[in-house]
Amino acid sequence: MSKRCYYEVLSVERTASDGELKTAFRRLAMKYHPDRNPGDKDCEAHFKEAKEAYEVLGDAQKRAMYDRHGHAAFEHGAGGGGGGFHADVGDIFGDIFSDIFGGGRGGRQRRGSDLRYMLDLDLEEAVFGIEKTIDVPTLAACGKCDGSGSADGKLSSCTTCQGHGRVRMQNGIFSIQQACPHCGGSGKTIANPCKTCRGEGRVRQEKHLEVKIPAGVDSGDRIRLSGEGEAGPAGAPAGDLYVEVQVREHAIFQRQQDDLYCEVPIRFSQAALGAELEVPTLGGEASIKIPAETQTGKLFKLRGKGVRNVRSGHVGDLLCRVVVETPIKLSKQQRELLQQFEDSFGDDPAAHTPRASSWLDSVKQFWDRVTT
């Protein structure tokens, strides 16, 4: 019976990277591993086929030979194939066995879990930086036993793993080492557990921390506080705390990377005649000069009035977008003046409204197309 193409077995392209090969094999191994499908000969055959494919494609030299000569490259003892493989797939099998059987790959104590804390900031706080006090619910080292889990401070060598922290497990066709299920990989057991933490070495509490937020952070930025995550079990090292920033919406400014944007409402008389306006910035007021005949939506740039980038130090700009407002609550006199103004355009108002003129031309061309 002819063998299937190894790339087809793993369902990957011939250009697949090492990481893609590993992911593909891991998926198949999790699905077809004999210990997850006891007595299923079909699954066992699929597993062996996937293992053989990965041992060839996962080795750069063997993969190059296979790409040139196909399965013939490994016939007649020409470099592996079938049961003659010697490729090291220990790393990937360690990950798989950890998922299938539980436990870690070594005898190391498991460090505490990392934590994430979402911190809401005002725009000004994010732009200029600030120190914040946060309260983080976590598992901290037990103060009664100093995190050891032992009431008298005494630890005994684990009788299951003889103090090694690892045990050898026979799982089908494989013999593997994994963390001792009795001592969790520490190699030690507690004869007299602490009553406060019940031998865990950790208690639940709320931790108060001071966090220095650097100037220029933005939503999604994270600040790592080493060792401020959950304490590890039985005195193992603590994890880290990641403070993730979320910047609240601002009433005036919108941020886009290092630039700030704001809308500035102006009267149509200011837009037509020109004006000088005071606009807000994060550092105080600034002036912008509106030239005559300014159209709504025009942007005015104030250089260096944006945000200083937290990494590069580059300072962005403030861009003010003018919005021409239609006046409301007009008096009788104002209405009469506006009517006189409108009448003054005469028979050619389009000459004074270039945008409306071009729009009307486009409308005329559109109707000509659809009616012919």
Secondary structure, DSSP 8 states (H G I E B T S, - for coil): -----HHHHHT--TT--HHHHHHHHHHHHHHH-TTTSTT-HHHHHHHHHHHHHHHHHTSHHHHHHHHHHGGGGGGGGSS--GGG-----HHHHHHHHHHHH-S-SSS-------EEEEEEE-HHHHHH-EEEEEEEEEEEE-TTTTTS-BSSS--EE-TTTTTSSEEEEEETTEEEEEE-TTTTTSSEE-SSB-TTTTTSSEEEEEEEEEEEE-TT--TT-EEEETT-S---GGG-----EEEEEEE---SS-EEETTEEEEEEEEEHHHHHH-EEEEEEETTEEEEEEE-TT--TT-EEEETT-S-B-TTT--B--EEEEEEEE---S--HHHHHHHHHHHHTTTT-GGGG-HHHHHHHHHHHHHHHHHH-
